[in-house]
Structure formats: C-alpha cells, structure tokens
Amino acid sequence: MKYDDASWPYGGDFPPELPTEAGATHIAMFVAWAALNGLAGDFHMRDAANEFAMLESRDLTPTEWFIRVYDEKFTTEDLTDEGNAFARIYYGSGEGLHSNPRSYLDDYSTMFSEAESLYGVKDSWASFDRLSAKLSARLEAWRNI
C-alpha cells in the first residue's frame, strides 16, 4: 500500500514557485523520524545503510535522504510492522489516537502554521527537530492505548 507520493500534488495545487523537492518534505519528515526511531523496514536500512548513516549524522536533510532512498514514495514496505500499524492510524485519519484524534498532516500544518502551504516548510534539521517531539508524543500515546 502506498501512504504518500511526492509526485501526487505536482499537477494540482503545488505552488509553481517552489522546487519539486518541496513536495516531498512533509513525507520525508515523517519517514526520517520513523527511521531514526527504529520504525524503518529492513530493506532500506540494509540496502541504504550509508545513506542512513548520513541521515543520522545530519549530513543529509530528511528530504534529501528520502528522495535518494525512497524515490519520493512512502509505502508499507518502508516500515516495520509496528511502524505500519502506527502509520495506518496516524499518517492516515488520526483516529485511534487517544482522546485527541489528529492526523499527521493536522499536526504538521499546526506545527508550521506560518508556512503558506503544506509545501512551504523548509527542509531543515530545525524543522525536523520542531516536529520530532510531537511525533514521538503521538507514538507514545498510540502505544499506550
């Protein structure tokens, strides 16, 4: 199953002034967080170990890493069983997240409300760090349900 694909918005509401890589940033932030928190599938961790090391050392931004390793697509193959169980709920509808059902995109939009659009968030470690605590809190809440 495909959760998301950076190419989906290119023909739609994607801001023409942004580079196409900006269409991957929201996906990359989630996938990079998942990988850095032990939720990435073995395939990418094994076959792209050098790139993962570059992500861990912050030599690649989340979007640079995601584009290199995942070819702009986020699928069920990219996560562990636990990662997929969480992503089906959180990356999707947000239902099943305790008493505050919010999806990843709801949280992402709230965290970066100053951005002109979903695609206007800067691909940076500062953006990642800002979002990471929220994602970890959502995962912990989900685990405690």
C-alpha positions as a Markdown table, in Angstrom:
| # | Residue | x | y | z |
|---|---|---|---|---|
| 1 | Met | 0.0 | 0.0 | 0.0 |
| 2 | Lys | 1.2 | 3.5 | -0.8 |
| 3 | Tyr | 0.8 | 6.0 | 2.0 |
| 4 | Asp | 2.0 | 9.0 | 0.0 |
| 5 | Asp | 3.9 | 10.1 | -3.1 |
| 6 | Ala | 5.6 | 13.4 | -3.6 |
| 7 | Ser | 4.6 | 13.4 | -7.2 |
| 8 | Trp | 0.8 | 13.5 | -6.4 |
| 9 | Pro | 0.5 | 17.2 | -6.0 |
| 10 | Tyr | 2.7 | 18.3 | -8.9 |
| 11 | Gly | -0.2 | 18.7 | -11.3 |
| 12 | Gly | -2.6 | 20.1 | -8.7 |
| 13 | Asp | -2.3 | 22.7 | -6.0 |
| 14 | Phe | 1.5 | 22.6 | -5.9 |
| 15 | Pro | 2.9 | 26.2 | -5.7 |
| 16 | Pro | 4.8 | 26.8 | -9.0 |
| 17 | Glu | 7.5 | 28.9 | -7.3 |
| 18 | Leu | 8.7 | 26.1 | -5.2 |
| 19 | Pro | 11.2 | 23.4 | -6.3 |
| 20 | Thr | 9.6 | 20.0 | -6.8 |
| 21 | Glu | 11.6 | 18.6 | -3.8 |
| 22 | Ala | 9.3 | 20.7 | -1.6 |
| 23 | Gly | 6.5 | 18.2 | -2.5 |
| 24 | Ala | 8.4 | 15.5 | -0.5 |
| 25 | Thr | 9.3 | 17.5 | 2.6 |
| 26 | His | 6.2 | 16.6 | 4.7 |
| 27 | Ile | 6.5 | 12.9 | 3.8 |
| 28 | Ala | 10.3 | 12.9 | 4.4 |
| 29 | Met | 9.9 | 14.4 | 7.9 |
| 30 | Phe | 7.7 | 11.6 | 8.9 |
| 31 | Val | 9.7 | 8.8 | 7.3 |
| 32 | Ala | 13.1 | 10.2 | 8.6 |
| 33 | Trp | 11.6 | 10.4 | 12.1 |
| 34 | Ala | 10.3 | 6.8 | 11.8 |
| 35 | Ala | 13.7 | 5.6 | 10.6 |
| 36 | Leu | 15.6 | 7.4 | 13.4 |
| 37 | Asn | 13.2 | 5.9 | 15.9 |
| 38 | Gly | 13.6 | 2.3 | 14.9 |
| 39 | Leu | 10.5 | 2.0 | 12.8 |
| 40 | Ala | 12.0 | 1.7 | 9.3 |
| 41 | Gly | 11.8 | -1.5 | 7.3 |
| 42 | Asp | 14.9 | -3.7 | 6.9 |
| 43 | Phe | 15.1 | -3.3 | 3.2 |
| 44 | His | 16.0 | 0.4 | 3.3 |
| 45 | Met | 18.1 | 0.1 | 6.4 |
| 46 | Arg | 20.1 | -2.7 | 5.0 |
| 47 | Asp | 20.4 | -1.6 | 1.3 |
| 48 | Ala | 20.9 | 2.1 | 2.1 |
| 49 | Ala | 23.0 | 1.8 | 5.3 |
| 50 | Asn | 25.4 | 4.5 | 4.0 |
| 51 | Glu | 22.6 | 7.0 | 3.4 |
| 52 | Phe | 21.0 | 6.2 | 6.8 |
| 53 | Ala | 24.4 | 6.9 | 8.4 |
| 54 | Met | 24.4 | 10.3 | 6.6 |
| 55 | Leu | 20.9 | 11.0 | 7.9 |
| 56 | Glu | 21.9 | 10.1 | 11.4 |
| 57 | Ser | 24.9 | 12.4 | 11.2 |
| 58 | Arg | 22.7 | 15.1 | 9.6 |
| 59 | Asp | 24.9 | 15.2 | 6.5 |
| 60 | Leu | 21.7 | 14.8 | 4.5 |
| 61 | Thr | 18.4 | 16.6 | 5.3 |
| 62 | Pro | 15.3 | 14.5 | 5.7 |
| 63 | Thr | 14.1 | 15.4 | 2.1 |
| 64 | Glu | 17.5 | 14.7 | 0.5 |
| 65 | Trp | 17.6 | 11.3 | 2.2 |
| 66 | Phe | 14.0 | 10.4 | 1.4 |
| 67 | Ile | 14.4 | 11.3 | -2.3 |
| 68 | Arg | 17.7 | 9.3 | -2.6 |
| 69 | Val | 16.5 | 6.2 | -0.7 |
| 70 | Tyr | 12.7 | 6.2 | -1.2 |
| 71 | Asp | 12.4 | 7.7 | -4.7 |
| 72 | Glu | 9.7 | 10.1 | -3.4 |
| 73 | Lys | 7.3 | 7.3 | -2.4 |
| 74 | Phe | 6.2 | 6.1 | 1.1 |
| 75 | Thr | 4.8 | 2.6 | 1.2 |
| 76 | Thr | 4.1 | -0.1 | 3.7 |
| 77 | Glu | 7.5 | -1.7 | 2.7 |
| 78 | Asp | 9.2 | 1.2 | 4.2 |
| 79 | Leu | 8.2 | 0.5 | 7.9 |
| 80 | Thr | 8.3 | -2.3 | 10.4 |
| 81 | Asp | 5.1 | -4.0 | 11.5 |
| 82 | Glu | 4.8 | -1.6 | 14.4 |
| 83 | Gly | 5.6 | 1.4 | 12.2 |
| 84 | Asn | 2.9 | 0.4 | 9.7 |
| 85 | Ala | 0.3 | -0.1 | 12.5 |
| 86 | Phe | 1.1 | 3.4 | 13.7 |
| 87 | Ala | 1.2 | 5.0 | 10.3 |
| 88 | Arg | -2.1 | 3.5 | 9.2 |
| 89 | Ile | -3.7 | 5.3 | 12.1 |
| 90 | Tyr | -1.7 | 8.5 | 12.4 |
| 91 | Tyr | -0.5 | 9.2 | 8.9 |
| 92 | Gly | -4.0 | 8.4 | 7.7 |
| 93 | Ser | -7.0 | 9.6 | 9.6 |
| 94 | Gly | -5.7 | 10.2 | 13.1 |
| 95 | Glu | -8.5 | 8.1 | 14.6 |
| 96 | Gly | -7.4 | 5.8 | 17.4 |
| 97 | Leu | -5.0 | 8.3 | 18.9 |
| 98 | His | -6.5 | 8.5 | 22.4 |
| 99 | Ser | -9.0 | 11.3 | 23.1 |
| 100 | Asn | -7.4 | 13.7 | 20.6 |
| 101 | Pro | -7.8 | 12.2 | 17.1 |
| 102 | Arg | -5.5 | 14.2 | 14.9 |
| 103 | Ser | -3.7 | 13.0 | 11.8 |
| 104 | Tyr | -0.1 | 13.6 | 10.9 |
| 105 | Leu | -1.0 | 16.3 | 8.4 |
| 106 | Asp | -3.2 | 18.1 | 11.0 |
| 107 | Asp | -0.2 | 18.2 | 13.4 |
| 108 | Tyr | 2.2 | 19.2 | 10.6 |
| 109 | Ser | 0.0 | 22.0 | 9.5 |
| 110 | Thr | -0.4 | 23.2 | 13.1 |
| 111 | Met | 3.3 | 23.0 | 13.8 |
| 112 | Phe | 4.2 | 25.0 | 10.7 |
| 113 | Ser | 1.2 | 27.3 | 10.6 |
| 114 | Glu | 3.4 | 30.2 | 9.4 |
| 115 | Ala | 4.1 | 28.4 | 6.1 |
| 116 | Glu | 2.0 | 29.5 | 3.2 |
| 117 | Ser | 1.1 | 25.9 | 2.3 |
| 118 | Leu | 1.9 | 22.3 | 3.3 |
| 119 | Tyr | 4.8 | 22.5 | 0.8 |
| 120 | Gly | 6.3 | 25.7 | 2.1 |
| 121 | Val | 8.0 | 24.2 | 5.2 |
| 122 | Lys | 11.8 | 24.4 | 4.9 |
| 123 | Asp | 13.6 | 21.1 | 4.6 |
| 124 | Ser | 16.0 | 21.6 | 7.5 |
| 125 | Trp | 17.0 | 19.9 | 10.7 |
| 126 | Ala | 15.5 | 22.9 | 12.6 |
| 127 | Ser | 12.1 | 22.0 | 11.1 |
| 128 | Phe | 12.6 | 18.3 | 11.8 |
| 129 | Asp | 13.5 | 19.0 | 15.5 |
| 130 | Arg | 10.5 | 21.2 | 15.9 |
| 131 | Leu | 8.2 | 18.3 | 14.6 |
| 132 | Ser | 10.0 | 15.4 | 16.2 |
| 133 | Ala | 8.8 | 15.8 | 19.7 |
| 134 | Lys | 5.2 | 15.9 | 18.5 |
| 135 | Leu | 5.6 | 12.7 | 16.5 |
| 136 | Ser | 7.3 | 10.9 | 19.5 |
| 137 | Ala | 4.4 | 12.0 | 21.8 |
| 138 | Arg | 1.9 | 10.7 | 19.3 |
| 139 | Leu | 3.7 | 7.4 | 19.0 |
| 140 | Glu | 3.8 | 7.1 | 22.8 |
| 141 | Ala | 0.1 | 7.9 | 23.1 |
| 142 | Trp | -0.7 | 5.3 | 20.5 |
| 143 | Arg | 1.4 | 2.7 | 22.2 |
| 144 | Asn | -0.4 | 3.3 | 25.5 |
| 145 | Ile | -3.9 | 2.9 | 24.0 |
